[in-house]
Each structure stands twice: as structure tokens, then as C-alpha cells.
Amino acid sequence: MKATLTADSYAQPQTQDSGLWRWLGSTWLVALLVALPVLSVFYLSLFPKENIWSHLADTVLPVYITTTLQLMIGVGVLAVGTGVVTAWLVTMCRFPGKRFFEWALMLPFAVPAYVIAYVYTDLLEYAGPIQSALRDFFGWQTARDYWFPEIRSLGGAILMLSFVLYPYVYLLARASFLEQSNSLRDASRLLGCSPLQSFFRISLPIARPAIAVGLALVSMETINDFGTVDFFAVKSMSAGIYDTWLNMGNLGGSAQIASLMMIFVVILISLERLARARQKQFHSSDRFKALDTFKLSGWKAYSASLACLAPILLGFAIPVLILGKYALGHLDQLDSEDFLTFAGNSFFLSATAALITILIALLLAYSKRLHSQKSLSVAANFSSLGYAMPGAVLAIGVIIPLAAFDNSVDSFMREYFDISTGLLLSGTTFAIIFAYSVRFLAVSTGAVESSLSKVTPTMDMASRSLGMTPMQTLIRVHLPLIRGGIFSAALVVFVDCMKELPATLILRPFNYDTLATFVYQYASDEMLEECSLAALLIVAVGIIPVILLTRTITSTRAED
């Protein structure tokens, strides 16, 4: 008996160690694959075949940097102003339409920035209906007879992006306002503060960390945008990557601009964390009590309704109505083989990427749950790096190692077997799916980790006591409990992939189009009506996660 106990006591740690190394190896393998595009970009930028850095620095690079900074500042100011004001109004005030605005203010989140840019250009350009109506009404003959703001400009790009990106700030600011304590606001009111003074002195400082996160997300999405800046001829760094690579034929120069963009993103993340590093708040005893709101009346109530209605009209209602009008004249596309192929390509790529990110997220989250090793946490966090990579940067980072692999295999096969293998990975759908998975893995990982953290550890203990292995526990116990979180994560990743343009445009195979690239190509050729149905389909798919997000935030607190 004593010998048996001794043997068992040594067998158990060995089994645990072997299991740890399997999870550790798998997690770090995923982390390295995710980091491969980043490392590839920096490597090529340091060792390009033809170094044109000095030429870029003397010519276009200052313009790219200045324009990108102006774009970020302009969009950030408008997005924060719109998001914070509307979040405060629908959270703390009662006025006509409040219940509608709570969820409707998230609707512009479903509209890709490039789609709204195409719509407003068609509406506001010289030959558009608004300027045509003005010329007819006032009798103007040419553009010299009157002044009208140029939509295809830096200012126009700032407006288009802010129309659809403010929901990032709105969502996080509203969540923060809902979580704040009534007692703090009541104390400020007892000290003589008006509701507006209470907002600036109490609510806004407490919500600053959440607003900083929203601003960082808005800035990263602004840097990532390609469709809008390309259509408006705005010389941002994202457009510069595309121009340097495909028009100038210099991949090394594109990698150097991409590295600079990555530095921008790192600075943004660092500033966001620094802004909230010393900001700590704890839930008070009245956290789950009904929120005290105050009623607006008269002109204040109508002003609040108008302030909330304007972003919805500009960012969602007007674009969707125009697209809907155009789409009614092209419903025959639903039977078109090309349209069905583009839609099928979009759904296939998005669904595949969503499935892969969910599987990888389960691996990362469950490995951290099983083994409290710091290296596992580091690897899992490292795997979320891809979300901070702009699509154009990610495309370069993906094409470099895949092209190197294809060339190596082709050279080997030619030398020893006199066979050309051609493109095996680069220039195929594998490259797009890999890029999607790297970019949106953080979305799935965050959602799965959040869901798993709500499952009590006693469930693991009970299943293991019944003889289940860790994998059996995951499949039979955890997956049924967290299926809601998994579904939500997969849905958000699916929609993000449907809207992704820069990476898709660069990595897609020859003559392979998705709904996003189809819309981009036709709208760029001033043929918005022909692609309106495809654009409307992208928007319709994007509405689903908007509804889920709104329900999640609204359910966090009751109101009086």
C-alpha cells in the first residue's frame, strides 16, 4: 500500500506537468502566429530590398503624418463631443423619445465609414440633388455663382468618420454613467451644484477612463480607414501604404510607413492607459438602486431630443434611406450570379474567420483557467495584439511571410522535381482568413474570457471528481454554459469581417470580390446605385450586434 501511494503521488504531478506543457505550447504557438505579421512588417522596414525611406521622408511622409494627425484630432473631438453629450442625456434625463434614442444612437455603428462617404458624396457633390436644387431655385448657372463646401476634402472625411465612430464613445460613456453612484451626485446637488455643474464636476471626471478607451478606439479606427480617405483623396498613412506598395511598386517603403502607423497605435494605447492609470473607482452600496433622473420640459426637452436625433439622422437614417431608394431599382441583382457570388464570398470568409477565432479564443481562455501560469497570461495577452493593427498594416504583415513560404516551396519543387507550385498561401482566401483571424481574435478572446470567468470553479472540481478530463469538462460543462457569450463573440467578429475593406482589398485573390470590395469598386467609379443593394446588406448585417450591445448596456441598471 505504501509503495502504491508513493507511485501515485509522483504520477499525478507528472501528468499535470505534461498537460501544462501541452497548453503552454499551444498558447504560445498561437501567440507567435499572431505576432508574425507584426514582426514581418518591422523586419522588412529595417531591411528593405530598395530603401526609399529618405525619399519618403523628403516628399510625402510629412504630408501623411500631418494629415493623419489632423484626421485623428478632428474625428476624436467630434466623436467625444457627440458620444458624451448623447450618453449623458439618455442616461440622466427624461425627455420625448428617450427610450428610442437609447438604442437608436448605436445604429450608425452598423454603417461602414466608406459606405456613408459614398452616399454623402452622391448627395452633396456638384451634380447631386442638393446642389442641383439650389441652382434651380436661385437661378445659378455654374459653380462660380455660389459657394458650397467641398465634400471630398479632409473636413468631409472628418465628418463622415465621426458620424459612424461616435458610438464607441457613446457606448462606453453610457455604461460608465449607468454605473456611477447616486450618492455622489446627490451630494453635489446638496452643495449647490446645478445638474450641469454636477455633470462637469462629478460624472465627467469619473467617466474619463471609459471616455479615454472610447477615444482610443475611435482613433485606431480612424487610422485604419482606407475607403473614405481614398475616395476623398485624403493623403493619410493608410492611403500612403496602398499607394507606395501598389502604385510605386515598393513593398519595403510600404512596410516602413506601416511601422510608423504601428508606432502611432502604440502611442495611442499608451496614452489611453496613462490617462486612466491613477483613476480608480469602486462600486458603492447604491450601485444597483434605481437611477435618479430628472425631467426636462419646454425648449430644453426639445433641444435634448434634437441633439439625440441629429446623429441618428446623419449617421444612419439618411444613408439607409438613400441606399434603400437606389436598391429598389436594382432588386434584380438578387438573382444575379455575380451578386450571389460576392455575398457568398463575404459570408464564407466571415463565418470561417469567426469560427477560427472562437476556437482559438477557447484555447487561450481555457488554458489560463486551467493553469495559473504567468507565461500563459502573457501569451494570451500577446495574442490580442492584432486588433491594434490597421488593416493595411496587417495586409503587409501577412503577405510577407506567406510570399516567402510560397517562393521557398516553389524554388525547392523547381530544383528537385522541375514542378512549379505557384501561389499556395499568398493570393488565396487563406491569406484573407488568416488576416481576419489575427485582427479580430481579441474580440473573441475578450468575450470568451468574460463568459468563462462567470462559471464557478466548483463546476470544474465536480466534473473532475466524476472522472472527466479537462477537454471533456470544457465540452460537456463549460460550452453549454457560455454558449451565449460564444455566439455574441462570433456574431461581432462575423460583422467586423463583413465590413473589413483594406485587408480584403490588398489580400484577395485575382478576380475574387466580396460585398465590401464590390461596393468600393463601383462607388469609386461613381456608380453607387449599382452597388447600393450590397451596401445595404452590409448595413443590415451590422444592425444585429448593435441590438445585442444596446440590450447588454441598458440592462445593467434600472431607472426611476
HUZITA-V254383 format. One record per residue. OMEGA is omega in whole degrees, -180 to 180 (* if undefined). BURIAL is I if it has 16 or more other ideal C-beta (glycine too) atoms within 10 Angstrom, else O. D_FIRST is the distance of its C-alpha to the first C-alpha in Angstrom with 2 decimals. Layout:
BEGIN
omega=(OMEGA:OMEGA)
burial=(BURIAL:BURIAL)
d_first=(D_FIRST:D_FIRST)
END
This chain:
BEGIN
omega=(-179:179:180:179:-180:179:-180:-177:177:-179:-176:177:179:179:179:180:179:177:178:-178:177:179:-180:179:180:-178:-180:175:177:-179:-180:177:178:-179:-177:178:180:-180:-180:180:-179:179:-179:178:179:-178:179:177:177:-175:179:-177:-179:178:178:-179:-178:-173:-168:-173:177:178:179:-177:-179:-179:180:178:178:179:-179:-179:-179:180:180:-180:-179:-179:179:179:-180:-176:-178:-178:-179:179:179:-178:-176:180:-170:-175:173:-178:-177:178:-176:-178:178:-176:-179:-180:-177:179:177:-175:177:177:-178:-175:176:-177:-178:178:-179:177:179:-177:-177:174:178:-177:-170:-179:-173:-179:-178:-175:-177:179:177:179:178:179:179:-176:-176:179:178:-176:-178:179:178:-176:-177:177:177:-177:-180:-177:-180:-177:177:178:177:178:178:180:-178:-179:-180:178:-173:-178:180:178:175:-179:-180:-177:-177:178:179:177:179:179:180:-177:-175:-176:174:-173:179:179:178:179:179:178:178:178:174:180:172:177:180:177:177:178:-176:-175:-176:-171:-177:177:180:-178:-175:178:179:179:179:177:179:179:178:178:178:-179:179:176:177:177:-176:-173:175:-175:-178:-177:178:-179:-180:179:177:-174:176:-180:178:176:180:177:-179:-178:-178:-177:-170:-180:178:177:-178:-179:180:177:177:179:179:175:179:178:178:177:178:177:176:-178:179:178:179:-179:-180:179:179:180:178:-178:-178:-177:-178:-180:177:176:-177:-180:178:-176:-179:-178:-176:174:179:-178:178:178:179:-173:174:180:176:-177:178:180:-180:178:178:178:180:180:178:-178:-175:179:180:178:-175:-175:-177:-170:-178:178:-178:178:179:177:179:178:178:-176:179:179:-178:179:178:177:179:177:-178:-180:180:-179:179:177:179:179:178:177:180:-178:180:-179:-177:-180:179:179:179:179:-179:-179:178:-180:179:179:177:178:-177:-176:-177:177:177:-180:-177:-174:-179:178:-179:-179:177:178:178:-180:180:177:178:-179:179:-176:-174:-178:180:-178:173:-175:180:177:-179:180:178:-180:179:-174:-177:-179:-180:178:177:178:-180:-180:179:179:-179:179:179:-178:178:-176:-173:-176:179:180:176:-179:179:-179:179:-177:179:-177:179:178:177:-179:180:-179:177:179:177:-176:179:-174:-172:178:-178:179:180:-178:180:-179:-179:178:179:180:-180:-178:-180:178:-176:179:179:177:177:-179:-179:-179:180:178:177:174:-180:173:177:-180:177:177:179:-175:-173:-175:-171:-176:177:-178:-175:-177:178:178:179:-180:180:179:179:-179:180:178:179:-179:178:178:178:-176:-174:-178:-172:-178:180:-177:-177:-172:-174:175:180:-180:178:-177:170:177:-179:-180:176:178:-179:-176:-178:-180:178:178:179:-180:-176:-177:-178:-179:-176:-180:178:179:179:178:177:180:-178:178:-178:-178:-175:178:176:179:180:180:-179:179:-180:-178:-176:-176:-177:-178:176:178:-179:*)
burial=(O:O:O:O:O:O:O:O:O:O:O:O:O:O:O:O:O:O:I:I:O:O:I:I:O:O:I:I:O:I:I:O:I:I:I:I:I:I:O:I:I:I:O:I:I:O:O:I:O:O:O:O:O:O:O:I:O:O:O:I:I:O:O:I:I:O:I:I:O:I:I:I:O:I:I:I:O:I:I:I:O:I:I:I:I:I:I:I:I:I:I:I:I:I:I:O:I:I:O:O:I:I:I:I:I:I:I:I:I:I:I:I:I:I:I:I:I:I:I:I:I:I:I:I:I:O:O:O:O:O:I:O:O:O:I:O:O:O:O:O:O:O:O:O:O:O:O:O:O:O:I:I:O:I:O:I:I:I:I:I:I:I:I:I:I:I:I:I:I:I:I:I:I:I:I:I:I:I:I:I:I:O:O:I:I:O:O:I:I:O:O:O:I:O:O:O:O:I:I:O:O:I:I:I:O:I:I:I:I:I:I:I:I:I:I:I:I:I:I:I:I:I:I:I:I:I:I:I:I:I:I:I:O:I:I:I:I:I:I:I:I:I:I:I:I:O:O:O:O:I:I:I:I:I:I:I:I:I:I:I:I:I:O:I:I:O:O:I:O:O:O:I:O:O:I:O:O:O:O:O:O:O:O:O:O:O:O:O:O:O:I:O:O:O:O:I:O:O:O:O:I:O:O:I:I:O:O:I:I:O:I:I:O:I:I:I:O:I:I:I:O:I:I:O:O:I:I:O:O:I:O:O:I:O:O:O:O:O:I:O:O:I:I:O:I:I:I:O:I:I:O:I:I:I:I:I:I:I:O:I:I:I:I:I:I:I:I:I:I:I:I:O:O:O:O:I:O:O:I:I:O:I:I:I:I:I:I:I:I:I:I:I:I:I:I:I:I:I:I:I:I:I:I:O:O:I:O:O:O:I:O:O:O:O:O:O:O:O:O:O:O:O:I:O:I:I:I:I:I:I:I:I:I:I:I:I:I:I:I:I:I:I:I:I:I:I:I:I:I:O:I:I:O:O:O:O:O:O:O:I:O:O:I:O:O:O:O:I:O:I:O:O:I:I:O:O:I:I:O:O:O:I:O:O:I:I:O:I:I:I:I:I:I:I:I:I:I:I:I:I:I:I:I:I:I:I:I:I:O:O:O:I:I:I:I:I:I:I:I:I:O:I:I:O:O:O:O:I:I:I:I:I:I:I:I:I:I:I:I:O:I:I:I:O:I:I:O:O:I:I:O:O:I:I:O:O:I:O:O:O)
d_first=(0.00:3.76:5.42:5.08:6.28:8.68:9.95:10.62:12.25:14.54:15.27:16.70:19.30:20.38:21.09:23.02:24.91:25.97:27.13:29.00:30.80:31.86:33.37:34.82:36.41:37.88:39.29:40.92:42.32:44.07:45.29:46.78:48.47:50.01:51.12:52.63:55.98:56.35:55.62:57.99:60.80:60.56:60.31:63.39:65.30:64.74:65.47:67.94:69.92:73.12:73.01:75.44:74.00:77.18:79.28:77.19:77.32:81.11:81.82:79.59:76.53:78.27:79.48:76.00:74.49:77.33:77.40:73.64:73.77:76.72:74.97:71.80:73.78:76.06:73.35:71.14:73.95:74.94:71.39:70.40:73.67:73.43:69.73:69.71:72.95:72.05:68.50:69.97:72.63:70.39:67.77:69.99:73.26:74.56:77.35:78.53:76.06:73.11:70.58:71.85:71.78:68.16:66.93:70.07:69.97:66.89:68.77:70.20:66.62:66.76:69.83:69.35:71.66:73.39:74.28:75.95:77.78:79.24:80.33:82.10:83.75:85.16:86.30:87.79:89.15:92.89:93.05:90.70:91.84:92.02:94.26:96.28:96.88:97.93:100.40:101.89:102.21:103.75:105.64:103.89:104.37:102.03:99.13:101.68:103.11:100.05:96.79:93.40:90.01:88.45:85.21:84.11:83.59:81.02:81.90:81.47:78.02:77.01:78.17:76.47:73.10:73.31:74.13:70.75:68.48:69.20:66.58:63.86:65.32:66.18:62.67:60.97:63.75:63.75:59.99:60.45:63.40:61.49:58.62:60.94:61.32:64.34:64.57:65.45:68.29:69.47:69.60:71.69:74.05:74.47:75.43:78.23:76.77:78.07:75.67:76.61:76.08:72.72:71.76:72.71:71.36:68.16:66.99:67.90:66.23:63.00:63.11:63.87:60.32:60.27:63.80:62.87:60.09:62.61:65.19:62.77:61.99:65.72:66.47:63.84:65.17:68.67:67.77:66.09:69.14:71.11:73.03:75.07:75.95:76.80:79.04:80.75:81.11:79.28:78.19:74.66:71.91:70.34:73.66:74.02:70.82:72.10:75.57:74.48:72.12:74.04:77.63:77.59:75.02:73.00:69.28:68.73:71.20:69.47:66.14:67.80:69.11:65.72:64.08:66.64:65.76:62.08:63.13:65.09:62.03:59.85:62.62:62.77:59.05:59.19:62.21:60.61:57.51:59.75:61.89:59.01:56.88:58.04:58.46:55.78:56.12:53.92:54.27:56.04:55.69:58.49:56.92:56.59:59.86:62.79:64.66:68.11:70.71:74.47:77.14:79.68:83.16:86.38:86.62:83.23:81.52:83.44:82.74:78.99:79.15:81.16:78.82:75.86:77.88:79.22:75.94:75.08:78.52:78.58:75.00:74.46:77.27:80.09:78.13:76.61:80.02:81.67:78.97:79.14:82.90:82.65:79.82:81.92:84.30:81.62:79.52:80.33:77.70:75.05:76.11:76.43:74.13:73.98:73.06:70.31:68.98:68.95:67.22:64.68:64.00:63.48:61.14:59.14:58.72:57.95:55.47:53.64:53.44:52.28:49.44:48.36:48.47:46.40:43.67:43.67:43.78:40.70:38.88:40.03:39.53:36.09:34.82:35.98:34.26:30.86:30.94:32.91:33.98:37.54:38.22:37.64:40.15:42.58:42.37:42.86:45.82:47.21:47.22:49.68:52.26:54.08:55.52:57.58:59.15:62.59:62.95:65.42:63.16:60.18:62.32:63.13:59.53:58.43:61.27:60.83:57.34:57.91:61.27:59.80:57.13:59.80:62.11:59.44:58.42:62.09:62.99:60.16:61.14:64.81:64.29:62.06:62.91:66.28:65.00:65.46:62.62:64.57:62.91:59.33:58.17:61.07:63.90:61.62:60.05:56.76:58.38:59.44:56.08:54.33:56.84:56.42:52.62:52.79:55.45:54.01:50.26:50.42:51.78:48.87:46.25:47.73:47.87:44.34:42.84:44.85:43.64:39.95:40.19:41.21:38.01:35.62:32.21:30.61:31.62:29.42:26.44:27.03:27.40:24.27:22.27:23.78:22.45:25.69:26.09:28.56:31.29:30.81:30.94:34.16:35.76:34.85:34.80:36.84:39.62:40.89:40.95:42.81:45.08:48.08:47.59:46.99:50.17:52.20:51.05:51.81:55.20:56.19:55.23:57.13:60.24:60.08:59.90:62.85:64.93:63.91:67.01:66.96:63.82:64.80:68.34:67.34:64.37:65.57:66.41:70.07:71.75:68.60:69.34:67.54:69.21:69.13:70.77:73.20:74.33:74.62:76.77:79.16:79.52:80.18:83.03:84.49:83.39:81.37:82.54:81.08:77.58:77.74:75.68:72.85:72.99:72.96:69.89:68.01:69.06:68.11:64.56:64.28:65.15:61.84:59.58:62.41:62.12:58.33:58.65:61.41:59.50:56.47:58.61:60.82:57.94:56.59:59.09:61.52:65.16:67.61)
END
